[in-house]
Amino acid sequence: MKHILLSGTAALAMAASASFAADVTLNLSNEYSATSIHGVGDARFAALVAEKSGGSVEIVVHYGGALGYKSADHFDAVGEGALEIADTYGGALGGIDPLFLLSSLPFFVTTVEEAELLYKVAEPEFKKVFEENNQILLYASPWPPSGIWSEQPMDSTDALSGVKIRTYDKNGTTALNALGAAAVRLSWADVVPSISTGAIDAVLTSAEGGVSSSFWEYFDTYTEIYNYAIPLNFVHISRDVFDGLTSEQQQAILDAAAETRDLNWAAIPDRLAATYSDLDANKVTVVTAADDGFRAALQAAGKAALDDWLDSTGARGQALIDAFGAAKSQ
């Protein structure tokens, strides 16, 4: 009887091992640092995949564009199989499909709750774009609200006039140019070199983004501009790579993605508190724009970006705007 019990245990172990098949290592590229909110999220995702797959799937996260890919490169690299997984800023995908610029429309949403609702409304459309390009969207996560890093407060149209400011996508370029700034669209990897050489005077990004790159070495002011936008990053995997996994490994990745998504959205309040503590510790002055005239000018600029986006997305874009409006009213 004892011999039979041992045999049964061994058989169960063999069956569990077989269900996860051979060990697999997948590379995940992220243009941002390991300490950024998305860097931390990627590490969490990798740990959850390892746990849920019984150690049969290892995800190696490469931070700071270490593999040579910027966010703008990720979509093609994953679709063509040169890269297994990527964590990609949505604005960099605007050239693939302008729908990806939805989350960065200036002043369209001003709370994390609204940003999450907007994503839920648009998620099926985003998934469709990835599917049509041999990829699977695993999840999307937010950045904290955007503001402006600079040497002087950017709390009026006069202050912005002529300022060479980095923006992260077409929406920001449209809006800030409408306010009289000289907007320059730059990938994150190019931001610090551009600051160092004097190519830009200010940076549109979150307080968190600046903290993760020690912006206080260059700027001593962060201006909050009415929660300008709460843009998203998308984590996507090659369809061919995913299809090559066992069903158990696939489910482990999907379950880890769902858990990571929820944890990343829930992390925003604590990240904001930690970020503002870092700003204080490094003597960064936080300025809150409080001028009604400036706010009206910003909202007009945001409307210009929205109109431009609707021109490029047509009926698809309008349908998402309408669906979001309906969801908010429920």
Secondary structure, DSSP 8 states (H G I E B T S, - for coil): -HHHHHHHHHHHHHHHHHHH-S-EEEEEEESS-TTSHHHHHHHHHHHHHHHHTTTSEEEEEE-TTTTS--HHHHHHHHHTTS-SEEEEEGGGGTTT-GGGGGGGSTTT--SHHHHHHHHHHHHHHHHHHHHTTTEEEEEEEE---EEEEESS---SHHHHTT-EEEESSHHHHHHHHHTT-EEEE--GGGHHHHHHTTS-SEEEEEHHHHHHTTGGGT--EEEE-S-----EEEEEEEHHHHHTS-HHHHHHHHHHHHHHHHHHHHTHHHHHHHHHHHHHHTT-EEEE---HHHHHHHHHHHHHHHHHHHHHHHHHHHHHHHHHHHHHH-
